Amino acid sequence: MPVDFKSINQAFSNQSENYDQEDLANPVIHWMRSFVYKHMHPYLTSESHILELNAGTGIDALYFASQGHRVHATDLSDGMVKQIQQKIQQHQLSDVLSCQQCSYTDLQDIQSGPFDHVFSNLGGLNCIPDLKEVTKHLPALLKEGGYITWVIMPPVCPWELGLALKGNFKRAFRRLNKGGAMAHLEGEYFKTYYFTPSQVMQTLGVHFQKVSLRGLASFSPPPHKIDFPKNHPKLYKHLIATDEYLSASYPFNSWADHFILTAQYLPIHSIEN
Ligand SMILES: C[S@@+](CC[C@H](N)C(=O)[O-])C[C@H]1O[C@@H](n2cnc3c(N)ncnc32)[C@H](O)[C@@H]1O
């Protein structure tokens, strides 16, 4: 089934105006972002040049720019790109943050680089069935020894599977559908696809070595459980502490709402071994 880029663009453009407001109001997403930043810290230099895929409104791009890095933020959606451009202007960041409307399947059009890091957060890469459409561009974009950190939704999410106990089998098992699951966002329908960390590593190929893998929200709830932290503050604190403690251990590094995978680009590695 061909990817419906038009519906994806429309859905996320419709979402873009309220995106930051909803993001800010969601404590689950707030914890997720901070956990991703902590995870990435060892793989960034003091001034990394980062290419961000599916950057949304540029929340992470702004964060990394504020930490002394240079970021080239890209996204498919007209509305999301407009939000990033507004942030660059508003915060006078044009020397450290640039923006380009570009699908991650068209990375041959990227105007800058090479990069130290190619970053994708919160499931943007789940919008295509074949990650090879993205990974084939990486050798031209990454410096030798550079990294990718991709935050992707896997097929097994304990909280969603738990919905089977409430009889909601369709939602509980939707990620396990071989042909992808239909998403409904802001009046638009498009397919989403779920990948295991091993599938991503396989797609990256022999020139990439896995350096770190963590689950993101195995025990703690996914972002749509926005009221959970407010309604169960002690339990939520306990669950995120458990996540932080076990996130790198199997199966919790793969069974979660998302996983965070960092791999290093070592083009001579396959020759040496
Ligand atoms: C769930 S949002 C995540 C946005 C951002 N990474 C964040 O953490 O806030 C998914 C993003 O993926 C973008 N996206 C979907 N398909 C894309 C594609 N083919 N190329 C580039 N961006 C895409 C959407 O426009 C949207 O901004």
Ligand as a Chemical Component Dictionary entry (heavy atoms), coordinates in Angstrom:
data_LIG
# 
_chem_comp.id                   LIG 
_chem_comp.type                 NON-POLYMER 
_chem_comp.pdbx_formal_charge   0 
_chem_comp.three_letter_code    LIG 
# 
loop_
_chem_comp_atom.comp_id 
_chem_comp_atom.atom_id 
_chem_comp_atom.alt_atom_id 
_chem_comp_atom.type_symbol 
_chem_comp_atom.charge 
_chem_comp_atom.model_Cartn_x 
_chem_comp_atom.model_Cartn_y 
_chem_comp_atom.model_Cartn_z 
_chem_comp_atom.pdbx_ordinal 
LIG C1  C1  C 0  4.066 12.401 16.547 1  
LIG S1  S1  S 1  4.751 13.733 15.644 2  
LIG C2  C2  C 0  6.320 13.870 16.446 3  
LIG C3  C3  C 0  6.928 15.225 16.180 4  
LIG C4  C4  C 0  8.228 15.518 16.947 5  
LIG N1  N1  N 0  9.268 14.572 16.649 6  
LIG C5  C5  C 0  8.009 15.590 18.427 7  
LIG O1  O1  O 0  8.669 14.858 19.173 8  
LIG O2  O2  O -1 7.199 16.429 18.855 9  
LIG C6  C6  C 0  5.161 12.979 14.115 10 
LIG C7  C7  C 0  5.765 13.931 13.088 11 
LIG O3  O3  O 0  6.223 13.143 11.982 12 
LIG C8  C8  C 0  6.056 13.919 10.815 13 
LIG N2  N2  N 0  6.118 13.026 9.647  14 
LIG C9  C9  C 0  5.288 12.007 9.309  15 
LIG N3  N3  N 0  5.683 11.443 8.158  16 
LIG C10 C10 C 0  6.791 12.105 7.752  17 
LIG C11 C11 C 0  7.671 11.986 6.636  18 
LIG N4  N4  N 0  7.461 11.097 5.668  19 
LIG N5  N5  N 0  8.730 12.803 6.576  20 
LIG C12 C12 C 0  8.968 13.743 7.547  21 
LIG N6  N6  N 0  8.154 13.922 8.606  22 
LIG C13 C13 C 0  7.086 13.107 8.710  23 
LIG C14 C14 C 0  4.719 14.588 11.030 24 
LIG O4  O4  O 0  4.506 15.690 10.181 25 
LIG C15 C15 C 0  4.822 14.957 12.510 26 
LIG O5  O5  O 0  5.369 16.247 12.661 27 
# 
loop_
_chem_comp_bond.comp_id 
_chem_comp_bond.atom_id_1 
_chem_comp_bond.atom_id_2 
_chem_comp_bond.value_order 
_chem_comp_bond.pdbx_ordinal 
LIG C1  S1  SING 1  
LIG S1  C2  SING 2  
LIG S1  C6  SING 3  
LIG C2  C3  SING 4  
LIG C3  C4  SING 5  
LIG C4  N1  SING 6  
LIG C4  C5  SING 7  
LIG C5  O1  DOUB 8  
LIG C5  O2  SING 9  
LIG C6  C7  SING 10 
LIG C7  O3  SING 11 
LIG C7  C15 SING 12 
LIG O3  C8  SING 13 
LIG C8  N2  SING 14 
LIG C8  C14 SING 15 
LIG N2  C9  SING 16 
LIG N2  C13 SING 17 
LIG C9  N3  DOUB 18 
LIG N3  C10 SING 19 
LIG C10 C11 SING 20 
LIG C10 C13 DOUB 21 
LIG C11 N4  SING 22 
LIG C11 N5  DOUB 23 
LIG N5  C12 SING 24 
LIG C12 N6  DOUB 25 
LIG N6  C13 SING 26 
LIG C14 O4  SING 27 
LIG C14 C15 SING 28 
LIG C15 O5  SING 29 
# 
